[in-house]
Amino acid sequence: MVEIAHRTSPLEGRGFEGDGISLSVAKPASRLSLRAPEGSLPALSEALGLELPQRPKSTSTKGNRAALWLGPDEWLVIDEDGADLMAICGKIPDLHSAVDTSHRNVAIEVSGARSADVLSAGCPQDLSLARFPVGASSRTVFGKVEIILWRRDEQTFHVECWRSFSAYGFDLLEAAAREAE
């Protein structure tokens, strides 16, 4: 397990609870930006302990580890237990590129019956269950912030964003949550 260095989060102490909506800062996690051709996927999937998804908007999870499909040869791998994802991928001789983005990103959990409505205030995607089902993920925007959005269950979304934009993104989410009350 990797020691995740404590870094003061720009969102430290932030949170919001409202009628049918909750905004909270996700705990620190290991993150890996992974790029690989199709031929390398079996070895990488085996090493990571989960199948790297190959369909648009799809995810794969096992325990506290998830792989989110971002493009035909691109994934965001998140390990909430802080595993050393670089070391895991470093043992694979097959062609791939792995970049540790653990300190670049901050995650916000948006949950509750109104979560999709609050996110829809700044996200152009159709977040209905029919179009963005449980397990769906994609790179998109919220306001002017590029995010990676992952629907963890019917009423919970995981929002990944760069730490330098996270306070702005959280402020927008909170404003949308207050406005919809």
N, C-alpha and C positions, 0 to 999 in steps of 0.2 A: 504494500500500500504506500502510495506517495504521500509525503507530508505536504499538505496544501498550505503554503505560506499565508499567514494572516495578513491581509491587506485591508485597510479601512475601506469599506464599501461606500460609494457615493450615496447609497441608499440605506446606510446603517440607521436603524431605528424607525424606518419608514414602514407604514402599513395603513390600511384603510378598511374599515368595516362599515357596511351600509346595508340597507334593505335588499337582500338577495344578491349581494356582491361583496367580495373580499379581495383585497390586493395585498400580497405579501412578498417579501424578498425570499427567493429560494436560497437554500444553504449552499456554500461553496461546493463546486464539483470539478472533476477533471473533464476537460473538453479537448477534442481532437478534430481538426479539419483534415479529412482523409480524402485523397484522390487516388483512383486506381483503375486500370483497365479491367475488362471482364475476366480475363484469364487469371488475374490475381485474387479475385473475390473468394474462391474456396479456401485458400490458405489464410487470408485475412479474417474471414468469417469464423474459421475454426479457432484461430488464435484469440479472437475477441470473445468467443463463446456465444455468438449470436449471428444469425444470417443477415448479411448486409442487404437491405431491401433494394429492389431493382425496378420498382414502379414509381411513377410520379406521385408525390404527396404521401408516400408510405413510410412507415417506421417499423422497427423490429425492437423488441425489448426482451430482456432476460434479467430478472432480479432488478437491481438498481442501475443497470446499464441499458442504454438505448442508442440506436443508430437511426438517424433521420436522413432520408433521401433528399438531396438538394439539387441533384442534376444527374445526367446519365453516368457520370464517373465521379460523383462527389457526395460525401456524407458528413454530417456532424455526429460525432460519437460523444455521448455524455455518460460519465460514470459518477453517480452520486456518492459512492463510497470512497472516491479519491484514488482509484487504481492508477498505476503508472501506465497509461495508454501508449506513451511513446516507447517505453521499454518492451511492451507487448508487441507492438508493430515492428520495432527494431529488429526482432528476431526472424522476421519474415524476409526471405531473399527475393521473393517475387516483386516485380516492379510496382511501386506505389510512392506516394508522397504523404507524409504525416507531419502536421504542424500542431504543436501544443498551443491552444488558445484559451487555456484555463483562466489566465489573468486578464484577458482582453474582454471577456464577456461577463455580464451579470444577468441573472434570470429573475423574472417576476412571475409569480403565480397569480392568475386571475381566475377566481372560482365563484360559484353561486349560480342561482337561477338566471341572473341577468348578465352573466359573463359574456356571452356572445353579443348581446346588445351593446354593452360597454365597449367591447373591442370594435364593433361595427361603426362606432362613432369616428374612428380614425383609420380603419383598415378597409381597403376596397374589395376584399374577398367576400364571397358569399359564405358565411359561417354557419349556415343551416346544417343540421345533421345529415341531410341528404347530399349536400355538396362538400361538406368538410366533416366527415364522420370521425368517430373516436379512432385515434391512432394516426389521423392525417397530420401532415406537417408540410410547411412550405416556407420559402424565403419570400417576404412581402414587406410592406411598410405599415407603420402606424404613425399617423401624422407625417412628419418628415424624417422619421427614424426607420432605418432598415432593421428589420427584425426577422427572426426565425420563429414561426408560430407552430406549436404542437398541441393538438387537442388530446389531453390525457384521458379524459372521460367526458361524459355528456355535458358536464358543467364546469370543467376545469381545463384551462389553457396554460401552457408554459410559454412564456415570451422571453426569448434570448435576444439581448442587444449588447452593443459595445458599451463598456462602462462609461465612456466619455459622453454618451447620449442617454444614459439610464435615468438621470434625474429629470431631464426633459420628458422622456417617455413616461416615467412614473407620474409626473405632474399632469400630463395629458390624460392618462388613464384615470387618475383621481378626479380630474375635472369632469370627464365623461361620466364617471360613476356618480358624482354629486348632482350633475345636471339631470340625470335620468331618475333621480329619487322623487 
